[in-house]
Amino acid sequence: MEDRIETLETKLMAVEDLVDELNRTVWRQQQELDLLRQHVRQLAQQVKTIQPANPLRPEDEIPPHW
């Protein structure tokens, strides 16, 4: 019986270590996601400032064969 308890305790410690590692991984990924979201917002803002206020009309565009 004591061997079974010792085996369970060992497995529990391994699971706790795994859960801690997974938590650290999720935390790092969340930090990266937050940073990427911030970059996407900045890029979207830059695109808004670059795009003309009134888009070109189809008749103003040069055909692709020119």
Secondary structure, DSSP 8 states (H G I E B T S, - for coil): -HHHHHHHHHHHHHHHHHHHHHHHHHHHHHHHHHHHHHHHHHHHHHHHHHS-SS---GGGS--TT-
